[in-house]
Amino acid sequence: MNSGFSAYEADEITDRNVPDVFTSLYKKVFRFGAETEKELKDRFEKIDRMAEYNQLKVLLAMRKNRISAEHFNGSTGYGYNDAGRDSLEDVYADVFHTQAALVRPQITCGTHALALALSANLRPGDELVSISGKPYDTLEEVIGIRPSRGSLAEYQVTYRQIELTADGHFDYDAIRDGITSKTKIAAIQRSKGYLTRPSLPVEEIGEAIRFVKSIAPHVLVMVDNCYGEFVCEKEPSDYGADMTVGSLIKNPGGGLAPIGGYIAGTKECIENCAVRLTSPGLGKEVGASLDVMRSLYQGFFLAPTVTAGALKGAVFAADLYEKLGFKVVPESTAPRTDIIQAVEFGSPEGVIAFCEGIQAAAPVDSYVTPEPWAMPGYDSNVIMAAGAFIQGASIELSADGPMKPPYAVYFQGGLTWQHAKAGILMSLQKLYEKGLVKL
Ligand SMILES: *Cc1c(COP(=O)(O)O)cnc(C)c1O
């Protein structure tokens, strides 16, 4: 019996020095995890440095805007003169280095924020061009790629898609050909979503923005920044994106925001978004913040360190499963641009076992067994594992996998690195129990 931490200090990890709080884990699993963690020391230190940088970035923005307790009071009804809401938008604008931002609980999710940014800045006859290939699944209906009630297509906005090159980079020749005088918005998606392409580094997004502006200065660039916030020093807005868009139940909400989305960008674009979200003539002036302001501020303040914890989990999972012979995207040593980690198990059993482990490690609903199920908008059954404090929050530990080749699981989140680690080790244990890995 040993309740101390000698396992981490010992040169060799033996059965005897495994802390007893880990008794639910096989010692083999614990040891494999501890050895993996030891190898990642330098990598984790870099992630901590990034968190430190971004922590100060947020802190300085809060200081500059003189945030005080009265900003947490919220408002009701029309929400006139809501100082907390207005200052939070200034804090976001300062962190993203933009002229303005719209950060609202009335933006219901990431898809809504993206739909708002697009519909607010496109007019009939305009063309939207995605220059990073197929956009996130839910945007297919927003755009009208799949015919849908209320889509941009119904408002005579046309759409063109420019694929990335085979190795996942921007295809500059195709972009030059694809952007015309009709083009109003060029859209870029930073994170891979449910695709096996690599997520795009911010610097590369920056180059693409510069290219688009050089050939067509009138074209607005919108970046879907979901899962990318605070992973790097810079954000797409630092490279001149006209709109940078994301969800508050992912990175920037820090696990505390119960709802919301943000758009950070130029004054002109944000004004368009505001009058679309509320009403022409009303714009940013209305929109009660009710009781969520404290959570939005505190969550944004914690977001750099929460993101760092999730990032450590992603790197840990990559390294661990790579050592066991599975293909992982990105590879364990690759630079990171988001918190998503894909692991290809090559079999339905692998995907299911992984998700069962993540579910077993959830603070909420740990007793539930996830099963593959038909989901609207997907062409195969999907298994999802999550047990979150905020419904559907994917900055909390979660995993999902479509039941089709290559049988990859997409894993993300963890409010703390320690929780992400526990979840990954539980997933390994389930795979081990089912004889799908050898330790
Ligand atoms: C999550 C996500 C979205 C949509 O966000 P929801 O909050 O689920 O609507 C859009 N794009 C990307 C890349 C995402 O990861």
The ligand as an SDF file (V2000), in Angstrom:
LIG
                    3D

 15 15  0  0  0  0  0  0  0  0999 V2000
  -17.6350   22.7600  -32.8620 C   0  0  0  0  0  0  0  0  0  0  0  0
  -17.3490   23.3300  -34.1730 C   0  0  0  0  0  0  0  0  0  0  0  0
  -18.2920   24.0920  -34.8630 C   0  0  0  0  0  0  0  0  0  0  0  0
  -19.7230   24.2570  -34.4150 C   0  0  0  0  0  0  0  0  0  0  0  0
  -19.8980   24.5160  -33.1040 O   0  0  0  0  0  0  0  0  0  0  0  0
  -21.2400   24.0680  -32.3260 P   0  0  0  0  0  0  0  0  0  0  0  0
  -21.0980   24.8240  -31.0630 O   0  0  0  0  0  0  0  0  0  0  0  0
  -21.1780   22.5970  -32.1420 O   0  0  0  0  0  0  0  0  0  0  0  0
  -22.3900   24.5000  -33.1120 O   0  0  0  0  0  0  0  0  0  0  0  0
  -17.9200   24.6580  -36.0510 C   0  0  0  0  0  0  0  0  0  0  0  0
  -16.6990   24.4580  -36.5700 N   0  0  0  0  0  0  0  0  0  0  0  0
  -15.7670   23.7070  -35.9460 C   0  0  0  0  0  0  0  0  0  0  0  0
  -14.4340   23.5110  -36.5760 C   0  0  0  0  0  0  0  0  0  0  0  0
  -16.0660   23.1200  -34.7310 C   0  0  0  0  0  0  0  0  0  0  0  0
  -15.1560   22.3790  -34.1200 O   0  0  0  0  0  0  0  0  0  0  0  0
  1  2  1  0
  2  3  1  0
  2 14  2  0
  3  4  1  0
  3 10  2  0
  4  5  1  0
  5  6  1  0
  6  7  2  0
  6  8  1  0
  6  9  1  0
 10 11  1  0
 11 12  2  0
 12 13  1  0
 12 14  1  0
 14 15  1  0
M  END
$$$$
